[in-house]
């Protein structure tokens, strides 16, 4: 599964270029200022991929997000 669109969505909330996002990139509330923005990011991901990420509180890195997302998409 290609993660290009996922990087594009996440990059908006991290305020960095999608090309700068790696598996180790931190994506939790410590870098996304405020839980509201974090929830908006998850909402956009859910809408785009037509899924429902439920255990997003355990998502700390981009790799965690990809793993959770792609397990739902199969």
C-alpha positions in Angstrom: 0.0 0.0 0.0 1.3 3.4 -1.0 1.6 5.9 1.9 1.9 9.0 -0.3 -1.6 10.4 0.6 -1.2 9.5 4.2 2.1 11.5 4.4 0.3 14.4 2.6 -2.5 14.4 5.3 -0.1 14.1 8.2 2.2 16.8 6.8 -0.5 19.4 7.0 -0.8 18.8 10.8 2.9 18.6 11.4 3.5 21.6 9.2 6.3 20.0 7.3 6.8 18.7 3.8 5.5 15.2 3.1 9.0 14.2 1.9 10.3 14.8 5.5 8.1 12.2 7.0 9.7 8.9 7.9 8.6 5.9 9.8 10.2 7.3 13.0 8.5 10.7 12.7 6.6 11.5 15.9 2.9 12.2 15.2 1.3 12.3 18.7 0.1 15.3 20.8 3.6 16.2 21.7 4.2 17.5 18.2 0.6 18.2 17.0 -0.4 21.1 19.3 -3.6 20.1 21.0 -5.7 17.0 20.9 -8.3 18.7 18.7 -5.8 19.0 15.9 -4.7 15.4 16.4 -8.4 14.3 16.2 -8.9 16.3 13.1 -6.0 14.6 11.5 -7.4 11.2 12.4 -10.8 12.3 11.1 -9.3 13.2 7.7 -7.5 9.9 7.5 -10.7 8.1 8.4 -12.6 10.0 5.8 -10.0 9.6 3.0 -9.5 5.8 3.6 -13.2 5.2 4.5 -12.2 3.5 7.7 -12.5 4.0 11.5 -9.2 4.1 13.4 -10.3 3.3 16.9 -7.1 2.8 19.0 -5.4 6.0 17.9 -4.3 6.9 21.5 -1.4 4.4 21.1 -0.2 6.0 17.9 3.2 7.7 18.5 5.0 7.5 15.2 4.2 7.5 11.5 5.0 3.8 11.5 2.4 3.1 14.2 -0.1 5.0 12.1 0.7 3.1 8.9 0.5 -0.2 10.7 -2.9 0.6 12.2 -4.3 2.0 9.0 -3.1 -0.7 6.7 -4.3 -3.4 9.0 -7.8 -2.0 8.5 -7.6 -1.6 4.7 -6.4 -5.0 3.6 
